[in-house]
Each structure stands twice: as C-alpha cells, then as structure tokens.
Amino acid sequence: MDVDEHRPGGSHVHVWVPAALVPAAMHFVPDDKLLEAACHAREALPIVKIVAAELENYPNADFVQVDGEDEHVKVSVHNGKVYVDVSRSRR
C-alpha cells in the first residue's frame, strides 16, 4: 500500500504486509464483528469478482472524478494499480 499526500511537506507511507499476517490479525477482531463482516462480504462477492475481472480490461482508466467547491475525489487505474485521490482545500 502506498499513501502519498500531494501537498508541500506531505507524507509518503509505503507498507508491505505479508498475507500470512492476516490470519494472526483476525484473532483480535471480536467474533460478532467478524460474523457481520463475513455476511456483508458474502453479499458483495459476486460484484467484486466481476469488477476484479473487468479491471484487467482497463489497465489505464479514470472511473470517477468529482470536483466540488472545496474538495476533489478521483478513482482511477494506472498500470494496473488502483488510485484513489482525495483532496480538500483549506480555507
């Protein structure tokens, strides 16, 4: 995961998390929350499979861009990586 703040003095965070850590981290999630998340994930799984397969057909594409008076949101894929750019102007 890469997180970049595109502003003067902005931060850059680059984190590699081995997949083997996921099961260990799951032990800290309360059982009721895990069950709730699993139910919601099951509902969304067919859509996630379709979107993941279709992303391969669009290695470089802009999907959503919203520019408001004081905020900007853009979701895109470049070279096969998903980017979410969110910024808010400070007044």
Sequence and secondary structure as in RCSB ss.txt:
>XXXX:A:sequence
MDVDEHRPGGSHVHVWVPAALVPAAMHFVPDDKLLEAACHAREALPIVKIVAAELENYPNADFVQVDGEDEHVKV
SVHNGKVYVDVSRSRR
>XXXX:A:secstr
 EEE  STT  EEE    TTHHHHHHTTS HHHHHHHHHHHHHHHHHHHHHHHHHTT SSEEEEEEE SSEEEEE
EEETTEEEEEEEE   
